[in-house]
Amino acid sequence: MNIFASGPVLVPWDFSNSCFEALAQAIETTPSDVPIHVLYVSESPTDFLTDVVLDSVKEEIIAKTAAEKFKKDLPRQQAQRVQFITRFGDPGMEIVDYAKANRVSVIMMPTHGRGGIERLLLGSVADRVVRLAPCPVLVIRRLNARPPEK
C-alpha cells in the first residue's frame, strides 16, 4: 500500500528550523509526482508581524508576507512541487480541516519536543493533529533536539 497514492502531502509550517527539516523529509521521501502542500496557520493577525504593531492588519497582507518569506527561503528547484497556503485560526483544527478538505494522503509535521509544564500549559498542535487527522501523521522530531527532561 502506497500512502502517497491518494493525495498530496501536507507539511504544517511555522517558520521554525523544525519545519525546514520536515519539508526536506517530505521532498526526499515522496515520489516526485506527489504535490506537497505547506500550510501556515496564523492564530492572530499580528503573530507573524512581530516587529510591526498594526491595529487592523488584513489577512491578505499576512498571507502575502508569509508566502513571500517562504518562497525566499525555499530553493528554486523545490518550488514546482510545493504549494504554500495560509489559513487563520487554531493551528491544530485548521491543519485537520485542511487535510480533510484536500484529501491529504499523509501529514508530515515537525514537533518542538516540549515537555512537562510547558506542554501542559501550551498544549500540543501535534497531539491534536495525531488524534483528529483523517490520514496518517508522521511526526518528525528535530534531529538535534534534546529529549524532554524528566
Backbone hydrogen bonds, N-H to C=O, Kabsch-Sander energy under -0.5 kcal/mol:
donor,donor_aa,acceptor,acceptor_aa,energy
3,I,1,M,-0.7
5,A,2,N,-1.4
9,V,35,P,-2.4
10,L,106,V,-2.4
11,V,37,H,-3.1
13,W,39,L,-3.1
19,C,16,S,-0.6
20,F,16,S,-1.2
21,E,17,N,-1.8
22,A,18,S,-2.2
23,L,19,C,-2.8
24,A,20,F,-2.3
25,Q,21,E,-2.2
26,A,22,A,-2.3
27,I,23,L,-2.7
28,E,24,A,-2.4
29,T,25,Q,-2.3
30,T,26,A,-1.2
34,V,31,P,-1.8
36,I,81,R,-2.7
37,H,9,V,-3.4
37,H,35,P,-0.5
38,V,36,I,-0.5
38,V,83,Q,-3.2
39,L,11,V,-1.7
39,L,37,H,-0.6
40,Y,38,V,-0.6
40,Y,85,I,-3.0
41,V,13,W,-0.7
41,V,39,L,-0.5
42,S,40,Y,-0.6
42,S,87,R,-2.7
43,E,41,V,-0.6
47,D,44,S,-1.2
50,T,48,F,-1.2
52,V,49,L,-1.0
54,L,52,V,-0.8
61,I,58,K,-0.7
62,I,58,K,-1.7
63,A,59,E,-2.8
64,K,60,E,-2.5
65,T,61,I,-2.6
66,A,62,I,-2.8
67,A,63,A,-2.3
68,E,64,K,-2.3
69,K,65,T,-2.3
70,F,66,A,-2.5
71,K,67,A,-2.7
72,K,68,E,-2.0
73,D,69,K,-1.5
74,L,70,F,-1.1
78,Q,75,P,-1.8
79,A,75,P,-0.7
79,A,76,R,-1.0
81,R,78,Q,-0.9
82,V,78,Q,-1.1
83,Q,36,I,-2.7
85,I,38,V,-3.0
87,R,40,Y,-2.6
89,G,42,S,-2.1
94,E,90,D,-2.7
95,I,91,P,-2.4
96,V,92,G,-2.0
97,D,93,M,-2.9
98,Y,94,E,-2.5
99,A,95,I,-2.3
100,K,96,V,-2.2
101,A,97,D,-2.6
102,N,98,Y,-2.0
103,R,100,K,-1.1
104,V,99,A,-2.1
105,S,8,P,-2.6
106,V,8,P,-0.9
107,I,136,P,-2.3
108,M,10,L,-2.8
108,M,106,V,-0.5
109,M,107,I,-0.7
109,M,138,L,-2.2
111,T,140,I,-1.6
118,E,115,G,-0.9
119,R,115,G,-0.9
120,L,116,G,-1.8
121,L,117,I,-2.7
122,L,118,E,-2.6
123,G,119,R,-2.3
128,R,124,S,-2.0
129,V,125,V,-2.6
130,V,126,A,-2.8
131,R,127,D,-2.1
132,L,128,R,-2.1
133,A,129,V,-2.5
138,L,107,I,-3.4
139,V,137,V,-0.7
140,I,109,M,-3.3
140,I,138,L,-0.6
141,R,139,V,-0.6
142,R,111,T,-0.7
145,A,142,R,-1.3
